[in-house]
């Protein structure tokens, strides 16, 4: 019996899951599949996308569209001689039967330049309609002349809902499990997470889980008409425990909160555990990176200013690299945050300042700090000073003209000039040095 993934290969466009953008009505690929090329005729296509997104399926649909001849080659085993044999056969089929040949070439990126050159005459003269599949960027793996003679179709991983539809169809379809099994909801969700947008992988795992369910029956026991495939069966089938984590529910926030609180509490092992749970459950690594950046300022702050540098660098690196390597970068940032001395002084300071602003505190900006780069600024300042009963407006003291680089003058508005104490540095890490300096500065500023 053929594998479940092969048996469930879509036979028509209606059965295809995902790829709505490239299969929209009127798109070149849809017209090619439906057999309509218009005055220009059918175009060859290069299908680029990750495994399990439907590249082979779409190639078969192109072949069956208008009773075309279908020939399949793999670049792993085929060579120039095989390509020439296909071209000769395509010429005979065209001349004798008036049928066009579709050549499906899998893993085209494995063909050398010379091997790809052998395809050019047949593609250019439309002796064959080439449908080539690749998981690598064609801009780097396919020669320019072949790219210019084909349309590039970019396929994307299936969504979780689309993979769930694939599984549901396989359970009930006569070509699949024919209703002999029922897939529990939590088992289905586990398979969807493990599939990672790969329809073929989800069906392979489902078939394995169904086998485990059969083997779990007690010897001599009567098989129920519908055998349930449970979460335990799927875990045993793929040797991968289900992660109790819902990316859109409470667990999403609970585990993220646990990660942040573990870093704040300096428990590196716990922080790495929650990071692993999030990543294994398919959490967006960019979301994790953003949370680490926030924690680097909120919980570490000036006790170790380099924690924020590490976190920001990790966020940019994760966006460029992606999973699975991104886990290493995120782990480094998590370890840095967890091990660093902690201070929330900057966080508490901005909150206190905002509270005063929202309470209506903070009068006009002191006259000597106001902008002076526009006409009439000096006249307005003098008028404001006179109205306040201060005589002449005080002059601004340029800090760099002072021997120690600190200018003793009022910076806060009048109603906050005395007693304001937003930033209170701790005696931990680098901030212990800042505490000493801030104490000296306050005295120097007359605060």
N, C-alpha and C positions, 0 to 999 in steps of 0.2 A: 504494500500500500504506500502511495506517495505521502510525503510529509504533509501535515495539516496546512502549513503555510503555502505549499504548492497547490493543494486541493482547493484552498479558499482564494486563490488568485482571481481577482475580478475578471468577469467575462465581458463586461460592458462598462461604459462610462458611469452608468447609474450606480454600479457597485463600488466605484472608486471612492475611497475616503481621503479627505484632505486635498491639497493642491488646487483649491478653488481659484486662486489668482491666475494660474497658468492654464486652467481648463475652463475659463469663463467662455460663454458663447461668443463665437467670432474670433477667438484667439488662434494664432497660427497652429499651436499644438492640437487644439480641439478640431480644427478643420482638417488637419493631417489624419487624425484618428477617425474622423467621420468620413474620410475619403474625398473631401472637397479641397482642391488646391486652387481653384479659380483659374484665371488665364495664365497665372504664373506657374501653376503646377505645384506638386508637393515639395516641401523643403526638407532637407536633411536636418536632423536635430542632435544636439549634444545635451544630454540630461545630466545635470550636476547637482548632487545632493548627498546627504548622509545615507547610510544603509537603511533599508526598510521603508523608504519613502515612496516606492512605486516605480522605480526606473525600469525594471524588467517588465512589470505589468503594463506600463504605457507602451513599451516596445511591442509587446504581443498585441495590444489593441490596435496599434498602427498597422501591423501586419494583416490582421483580420478585417480591416475596414472595407477594402474593396477587392476581396479575394486575392490578396497579394501573396506571393511566395515569401516564406519566412526562413531566413538562415541565421543561425546564432553562432558567434565565435567568442572566445575569451582571449583577451590579449595576454593572459598568463601562459597559454599553451600554443596559441596560433602564431604564424609568421607570415612573411611576404608570400610564400608559396600558397598558403591557405587563402589569402586575400585574392590572389590571381585566380585560383580555382573557383571562388565565389563569383568573380567578375565574369569568367567564361560561362559558368552556369547561368548567370543572370541574362547574359546575351542570348543564350539558347532559349531560355524560358520566354523572353520577350519576343524573339523571332518566331518560335513555333506555336506558342499559346497566347501571345499578346498579354501576358501577365507581368506585372512589375515585381521586382524583388526588394524586400526589406532586409537589410543586413543589420542585425543587432550585434554590436561589438561591446562587450562588457570589459570594464577596467581599461579603457583606452589609454589612460595615462601610463600604462605599462609598455605601450608600443614605443619603439625608438622612432627617431625622426624619419629614418629610411622606411620603416614599416608604415608610418602614417602617410608618407609621400605616395606609397602604393595605392592608397585609397583615393587620391585626388582625381584621377581620370574618370573613374566610375561615378564619383559624386558630382563632378562638374558637368558630365554629360547626362546625368540622371539615369545612368544605367542601373544604379541601385539607389534606394532611399536609405541613407545611413542613419541609424539611431544608435548613438554611442553613449555609454554610461560611464561616469567617473565620480569618485568621491573626493577628488583633488581639484583645485582651482584650474579650470581649463586655460586660463591666461598664461599659466606657467607650464602646463603639462601637454597642451595640444598645440600643434604648429599653426602659425597665423594663417596660411593659405586654407587650411581645413576649417578654421574658425570662420573665415570670411565667407565660406560657401555653405555655412550651416547657421541655424538659429540656436542660440544658447538658451536653455530652459533651466532655471534655478528652482530646485525642489526644496521644500523645508520639512522639518520633522512634523509628524502628526501631533495635534493637540491631545491632551488627556481624554477629552470627550470623544475624539475621533478614534483613538485606540480602544476605548471602551466599546464603541460601536462595532469595531472589528471583532472584538472578543465575543460580544453578544451574538453577532451574526454567525460566528463559527460554532457557537454552542448549539444553535437551533437548526442551522442549515444542513440539508441532506448530504452535502459534500463534506461537511465538517463532522461534528460530533452527533448530529442528527437527533438532538433532544434526549440523548441517553444520559446526559450529565446536566447538572445545574451548578452554576458558578455562584458561590456566596459573594455578597457585596464586598466584604472586606478582602476576600481573596482576589476579586476583580480589581479592586483599588491597588492591591499590592502588585499585581501583574502590570497594571498601567504604570505605576511608578518605576518598576524595574525596566520596562520597555524603553523608556526615555525617548518616546516619539517614533520608535521603530516597530512597524506593524508586524514584520516577519518575526522579530524577537518575541513579541507578545504571544504570537500563535505557537511558537516553539515551546515557550514556557507553559502555555496552557496545555499543550499535548503532553508534556512531561508530567504536569500536575494531575491530569486525568489518569495517567498510568499509575501514579502513586496512589490515587484514590482506589483504583482497582485492586492494587496489591494490599491495601489496608483491610480488605474484607477478610473476615475470619475464614479459615479453611472449611469448606463444606457449607458455608452460609449462603443463603439464597440472595442473589443480587437484586437490589430494588430496581424497579422499573426506571427510575431516575436517580442516579447516584450523585450526591452532592460533592463538589470539589470545594474543600474548605481552605481557610488560611493556612492551617497546619500542612495540608497537602502541598500548597504552593511553596511554602518555606522549605519543605523537605526536597521538593523537586529541583529547586534552583540553588539550594544551599545558601540561602540569603534570608536572614530574619527580617520580618516586616518591621519597619520603623514606625512607631506610634507617633505620627506627626501629620497634621493636617495643614497644608500650606495656606489655606484660606479660613481656618477656624481658630478656636481657642489655643490649640497646641502651637500654632504658628507664633502667637504672642507669648505663650508661656515659656517655650524653649528659648526664644530670643531674649526674654527677660532673664531667664536663668543664665544664659551666656554672659550678659552684661553684669549681672550681680556676682557671678563667679570671678570675672575679671576684676571687678571692684573689690572683691574680698580676697584677691591675690591667690586664689586656688587655681593653679595652672592646669592641673589634671581635670578638674571639673569643667573649666572653660573649654579645654580641648574636647572633652566628651560632648558637650552641647554643640560645639562647632561641627563635630562629626555627625551628630544626629541630624542637624539641619542640612548638611551637604548630602548625606546618604538618602535623605527623603526628597531630594531634588530641589531644595530651596535655591533661589536665585543667588549666586555668590555675590552679586553686586549689592543686594540688600544687606547681606552679612557685612560686607566691607563698609557700607555707610554707617552701620551701627557701631562698628569698631572705631571709626573716625570720631563719632559723637562721644563715645566713651573716653577716647584719648584726651579730649578737652574737658569733659564733664568730671571725670573721676581721677585723671592723672594730672592734667593741667600743667602748671609751672613747676611741679615737683620733679618732672622729667619732660622738658619741652620736646625732646627727640621722639617721644611716643607718638605725638601728632604727625611728625614728619614720616615715621614708619607707616602709620595708618593711612595717610594720604597717598604715599607711594604705593602701598598695597592696593588701594582702591583703583588707582590708575592702571596698575599692572594687571589686576583681575579683569578689567574691562578689555584689555588688549589680548590676554592669553586665554581666558576661559577655563572651564573644567576639562580634564581632571587636575591639571597642574596648578590651577588657582588655589587648590586646597593647601598647597605648601606655603604660598604667599600669605594666605589668611592665617594659617597656623603661626607664622612668624609674628604677624601683627598682634594676634591674641596673646602669645607668650610675652611679648614686650609689654603690652598693657597690663597683664596679670602680675608680672614681676616688678613693674615700676613702682616707686613710692607714690602714694596717693595724695591728692589735694583737690578739693572742690572750691578753692578760694575764688578762682576766676568766675566759676559758675554762680556761686553765691553772691559775688560782687555785682554781676550784671543783673541778677534778679532783684537785689536790693535797690539798685539804681532805677530799674524799671518801675519798681513799686513806688518810689518817690515821684517819678514822672507821672504815673497814673493817679497819684494822690494830689496832683496839682502843684507840687513843689518845683522850685527852680524858676527864679525870676528872670529878668532880661540878662542877656550876656553882658558881662562887665565891659565898660566902654573901651578900655585899652585892648581888649581881645577882639573887638569887632573888625570886620573887613575894612580895609582902607584903600582898596584898589579901584574905587569908583569916584566920580566927581561929586564934590559936596560932602564927602565922608567926614572930613575934619570939622566942617561947620555943624553937621548934625550931631557929632560927638560933643562939641562945646555946648550946643543948645541943650542936649540931654543932661550934661553935668550941671548946668545952671539951673535947670528945672528941678534937679534932685538936691539943690543947695550945696553942691560940692565945689563951686567955683570952676576952676579949669579942669578939664578931663585929664586923668593921669596918663602918662606916656607908657607905651608898651616897652618892656625891657627884653631885648633880644638875648635869649639864653646863651647863645654861642659867644657873646661878648663878655660873659662872666668868667672868671678864672676857673671855676669848677664846673662850668656848663649848666648851672642851675640858677634861674632868675627868681628872686624872691618877690612875688607879686600875687595878687588874688586871681585865682582861675575859676573857682566856682561862683555861681550866682550868689547874691547877697544872702538870701535866706538859707543857703546851704553851706555858707563859708565856714561856719563854726560847728564842730561836732560830727561832720559827715565822715563815715568810716566804712566805705563799701568793701574795699579789698583788705582782707586780713590773712596774710600769708602764713602758712603752717611752718613748722620747724622740721619738715620732712624733705629729704632729697635736695635738689637744687634750690627749692623754694626757701630752705633755711638761710641760704645766702641772700636771697631776695628780701627776706624778713628783716635782716639787719640793715640792708640798704634802704628799704622803704621807711624804716624807723628814722634813719638819718635824714632822708629826704623830707619827711613830714616836719621835722624840726627846722630844717633849712628853709622850708616854704612858710614857716610861721603857722603851721597847723597844729 
